[in-house]
């Protein structure tokens, strides 16, 4: 199953992960306009975008870019739907890393959630819903995710999900070395 040919819908008791939709815009504005969530978003190697979108117009521009990126096979962005409220509370971004560093052929897993979901249990549930499918969807041989040093809830969730802190740097397209990656 190639994620760019057919994006799966993954479902658990708590969350649904599915390809984002334009109708998610208002809910996603509450995620990407959340200044308390911003420090947890991984914007490494993203050409200066910090993923803070404070207006509906800016969120719509991001959605258009995500759509084009998916259509070109650059990355897939899945909305995270909370089953209890049927609202979108964040996104998961997936892509295959092709590089000459330690993370070549690894899937990149970015999880962006509203600040009220930046909790160990929610992050663990989202991570374990997606990780068993990464190899099949991306053709990768493992995955990496960013966990900033101050993200204590995220670190606990990732460790519980089987990720381990890596000492290797991710080398960006400009040669900049990014740290804080965990690998599974």
C-alpha positions as CSV (number, residue, x, y, z in Angstrom):
1,X,0.0,0.0,0.0
2,X,1.7,3.2,-1.2
3,X,0.3,6.1,0.8
4,X,0.4,8.4,-2.3
5,X,-1.7,6.0,-4.3
6,X,-4.3,5.2,-1.6
7,X,-4.1,6.9,1.8
8,X,-5.5,4.5,4.4
9,X,-7.9,5.4,7.2
10,X,-6.6,4.2,10.6
11,X,-9.0,3.9,13.5
12,X,-8.8,3.2,17.2
13,X,-11.3,3.6,20.0
14,X,-10.0,7.2,20.6
15,X,-8.7,8.5,17.2
16,X,-9.2,8.3,13.4
17,X,-6.3,9.2,11.2
18,X,-7.3,10.1,7.6
19,X,-6.0,12.2,4.8
20,X,-6.8,15.9,5.6
21,X,-9.7,17.6,4.0
22,X,-10.4,21.2,3.2
23,X,-13.4,21.0,5.6
24,X,-10.8,20.5,8.4
25,X,-9.7,24.1,8.1
26,X,-11.5,25.6,11.1
27,X,-10.5,22.8,13.4
28,X,-6.9,23.0,12.1
29,X,-6.8,26.7,12.7
30,X,-7.3,25.9,16.4
31,X,-4.2,23.7,16.2
32,X,-1.9,25.8,14.1
33,X,-3.1,29.1,15.7
34,X,-2.4,27.7,19.2
35,X,0.7,29.5,20.5
36,X,1.1,26.9,23.3
37,X,1.3,24.1,20.8
38,X,3.8,25.9,18.5
39,X,7.0,24.9,20.4
40,X,6.2,21.2,19.9
41,X,5.8,21.4,16.1
42,X,8.8,20.0,14.1
43,X,9.7,22.6,11.5
44,X,13.2,21.2,10.9
45,X,14.2,21.4,7.2
46,X,10.9,23.2,6.3
47,X,12.3,26.3,4.5
48,X,11.6,28.6,7.5
49,X,7.9,27.7,8.0
50,X,7.2,27.4,11.8
51,X,3.6,26.2,11.2
52,X,2.0,29.1,13.1
53,X,-1.1,30.0,11.1
54,X,-3.1,32.7,12.9
55,X,-5.7,33.4,10.2
56,X,-8.1,31.3,8.2
57,X,-6.5,32.6,4.9
58,X,-3.0,31.4,6.1
59,X,-4.5,28.0,7.1
60,X,-6.1,27.7,3.7
61,X,-2.8,28.4,2.0
62,X,-1.2,25.7,4.1
63,X,-3.9,23.2,3.1
64,X,-3.4,24.0,-0.6
65,X,0.3,23.4,-0.2
66,X,-0.3,20.1,1.7
67,X,-2.6,19.0,-1.1
68,X,0.0,19.8,-3.8
69,X,2.7,18.1,-1.7
70,X,0.6,15.0,-1.4
71,X,-0.2,14.9,-5.1
72,X,3.6,15.2,-5.9
73,X,4.5,12.5,-3.4
74,X,6.6,14.9,-1.2
75,X,4.7,14.2,2.1
76,X,1.3,13.0,3.3
77,X,-0.6,15.0,6.0
78,X,-3.3,13.1,7.9
79,X,-5.8,14.7,10.2
80,X,-6.2,13.3,13.7
81,X,-9.9,13.1,14.6
82,X,-10.9,12.7,18.2
83,X,-13.6,10.0,18.2
84,X,-15.3,11.5,21.3
85,X,-15.9,15.0,19.8
86,X,-15.5,14.2,16.1
87,X,-13.2,17.2,15.8
88,X,-9.8,17.5,14.2
89,X,-7.2,18.0,17.0
90,X,-4.0,17.9,14.9
91,X,-2.2,16.2,12.1
92,X,0.4,13.6,11.4
93,X,2.8,14.3,8.6
94,X,4.6,11.3,7.0
95,X,7.4,11.2,4.4
96,X,10.3,9.0,3.4
97,X,13.7,10.5,4.1
98,X,16.3,10.1,1.3
99,X,19.6,11.4,2.6
100,X,23.3,10.6,3.2
101,X,23.0,10.8,7.0
102,X,22.1,8.2,9.6
103,X,18.4,8.6,8.8
104,X,18.4,7.6,5.1
105,X,15.3,5.5,4.2
106,X,13.6,6.3,7.5
107,X,10.1,7.5,7.7
108,X,9.7,11.0,9.2
109,X,6.8,11.1,11.6
110,X,5.6,14.6,12.6
111,X,2.8,14.8,15.1
112,X,1.2,18.2,15.6
113,X,-1.6,18.5,18.2
114,X,-3.4,21.2,20.0
115,X,-1.7,22.0,23.3
116,X,-4.5,20.3,25.3
117,X,-3.6,17.0,23.6
118,X,0.2,17.3,24.2
119,X,-0.2,14.6,26.8
120,X,1.5,11.2,27.1
121,X,-1.6,9.1,26.7
122,X,-2.9,11.0,23.6
123,X,0.5,11.1,21.9
124,X,1.1,7.4,22.7
125,X,-2.3,6.4,21.2
126,X,-1.7,8.4,18.0
127,X,1.9,7.1,17.6
128,X,0.9,3.5,18.1
129,X,-2.0,3.8,15.7
130,X,0.4,4.9,12.9
131,X,3.8,3.2,13.5
132,X,2.8,-0.3,12.6
133,X,1.8,0.8,9.1
134,X,4.8,3.1,8.3
135,X,6.9,0.5,6.5
136,X,4.1,-0.5,4.3
137,X,2.9,3.0,3.6
138,X,6.3,4.6,3.0
139,X,8.6,1.7,2.1
140,X,10.9,2.7,5.0
141,X,13.1,0.7,7.4
142,X,12.2,2.5,10.6
143,X,11.1,5.9,11.6
144,X,12.2,9.1,13.3
145,X,10.4,11.8,15.2
146,X,11.5,15.0,16.8
147,X,11.2,15.3,20.6
148,X,12.5,18.6,22.0
149,X,14.2,18.3,25.3
150,X,11.4,20.2,27.1
151,X,8.7,17.9,25.6
152,X,8.5,15.6,28.7
153,X,5.0,14.2,27.9
154,X,6.0,13.5,24.3
155,X,9.3,11.8,25.4
156,X,7.4,9.5,27.8
157,X,4.9,8.7,25.0
158,X,7.6,7.9,22.4
159,X,9.6,5.8,24.8
160,X,6.5,3.8,25.7
161,X,5.8,3.4,22.0
162,X,9.3,1.9,21.4
163,X,11.2,4.9,20.2
164,X,14.7,5.6,21.6
165,X,16.6,8.9,21.7
166,X,19.2,9.0,19.0
167,X,22.6,10.7,19.3
168,X,22.7,11.2,15.5
169,X,22.0,14.5,13.9
170,X,19.6,15.0,11.0
171,X,21.5,16.9,8.3
172,X,19.2,19.3,6.6
173,X,19.3,20.3,2.9
174,X,21.4,23.4,3.7
175,X,23.9,21.3,5.8
176,X,22.4,22.4,9.2
177,X,22.5,19.7,11.8
178,X,19.3,19.2,13.8
179,X,19.2,17.3,17.1
180,X,16.4,15.9,19.3
181,X,15.4,12.9,17.1
182,X,14.2,9.6,18.4
183,X,14.2,6.5,16.3
184,X,12.3,3.2,16.1
